[in-house]
Amino acid sequence: MFGKIIIPICIIGISQAVLIDQTMQKHEQDKENPHGWQMVKTYHPPKSTYMYRYEPFAYPKYEFEYSVSDKKTGDHKHHHETRDGDRVRGEYSLVESDGSLRKVQYHADDHNG
């Protein structure tokens, strides 16, 4: 029984055997280029993908105001501000928890921040 299995396997293995082709490779150096590399003949710097884009800006000028007067929570405040170029002026006020009124006026420009 053992021979009936081994003999066909050996016959198949022998029939599939192929000679391995071995070639000889020479490693001779070229006399003009002894190291096998070549010099870079030209260099082109990469093209820049960055483009400066001028974006005009609007003259800074605004005015806003808001107020809160909530009788249920007792929150009372007011804020008003104007800006023209580098000059900002404004005021705000609020009612403190003890009932006093705090009022603040402010201004800022390019010399006084």
HELIX and SHEET records of a PDB file:
HELIX    1   1 PHE A    2  GLN A   16  1                                  15    
SHEET    1   A 4 LYS A  61  ASP A  70  0                                        
SHEET    2   A 4 ASP A  75  ASP A  84 -1                                        
SHEET    3   A 4 ARG A  87  VAL A  95 -1                                        
SHEET    4   A 4 LEU A 101  ALA A 108 -1                                        
END                                                                             
